[in-house]
Amino acid sequence: MTTDNWKEIKAACEAALPADVVAFIAKHQGTEHSESRLIAILHMVQAATGYLSKEQMNAVAQLAQIPLAKVTGVATFYHYFRLQPRGKHMINVCLGTACYVKGADKIGQRLMSDLGIQFGETTKDGLFSLESTRCLGTCGLAPVVMVDEQVHGPVAPGDVAAILNKFTKNGQ
Ligand code: FES
């Protein structure tokens, strides 16, 4: 930001956030912002825009008068906050107990290796986002991987390439 003028900074920050978030922050102005309230604010931002951009986190910090390091610290600590836009296809690896004991971690590692990303990230081409999840309720198919709404299981690390190919071959 290139101005010291608070009015301009405030207006830019307000423009970067959904109106309900701006109103929520304003409503609680002057009271101490607890971590739980900060989490609620970040949830509202993510619900509206799908992820938390640097610009949005900075706007929250400015408007709520919270150090930016605290905002980014909370956003990166909790795995349910996304710091990048969602990919076209969402891959969820179940790390629930039944899947975990059947090697879900190895499937996660293969996915990270093949996609070149970590959990919580999106591939550079925007095609895939990778997440982990709790029990999907299909333990009989463990270990399972859900791509968009479709459950695959039981999945072995060697099946990962074929699953990804379905989406990359046709550029779907
Ligand atoms: S633990 Fe993975 S589906 Fe239940």
Residues whose N, C-alpha, C, O or C-beta is under 5 A from the ligand:
A	BS01	FES	C94 G96 T97 A98 C99 C135 L136 G137 T138 C139
